[in-house]
Amino acid sequence: MAEGFELDLVEISPNAEPPVCKIMDYKKFLYEQKKRDKMLKAKSSQIVVKEIRFGPQTDEHDYEFKKKNAEKFLKEGSKLKAFVFFKGRSIIYKEQGQILLLRLATDLEEWGKVEAMPVLEGKRMIMFIAPKKKK
């Protein structure tokens, strides 16, 4: 029958009893499948993570500047990874680092929500902020 229609006999489900076959144009089927995959890929969104680095004793002006950048990243729809990096003996100021990150979280409350509270990992205290969904 497939040869009569000048089409291909394509096995759809080989494990079924009896195996399921379909008469179709196989090249057209592959083309449509590629097109569908391309559409799905275009609809899926990539999650971009932007980083902002602070020191435990970051100055007020530097903090405001970095906060402005963080705000811009969240408005773009990127996730934000804010961290305080402790060099040498500055690890004794880990409370100041935590206060700094919590202050950043409260300042950016309008544009994003905290995904992970500040956690000390080695010489870094890390916090993640995800952008709020647009309505």
C-alpha positions, 0 to 999 in steps of 0.5 A: 500500500505504501509503495502504491501511494509513493510514501514510507511505511514507518514503524511507530511502536515496535514493542506493541503486539502487533507492532504499530506501523503508519504510512507517511512521508518520512522526510516530512515527518522528520522536518515537522519534528525538528520544527516542533523541537525548535519551537519548544527550545525557543519557548524555554527560557535560560536562567541567568545568574548574576553575581555581586561581591561585597567585602565585610566592611563595604562602604556606603557608596559602594553598597548603594552602587552595587544595590543599583546593579542588583536591582537592574539584574532583577528587573532583567529577570536574572537570578542574583547571587550576592556574596560577602568574601572574607579575606584573611582574618576578616572572617571575624566580621561574619556578623557584619557580612550577614547584616549586609546581605540581609540589608540587601535583601530588604532593600531589594524586596520590591524586585525579588524574593530571597531564595536562600538565606545567607549561608557561610561556605568556607570564606564566602557568605552566599545568598540567592535572590530570585526575581519576582514574577511580572503580572 
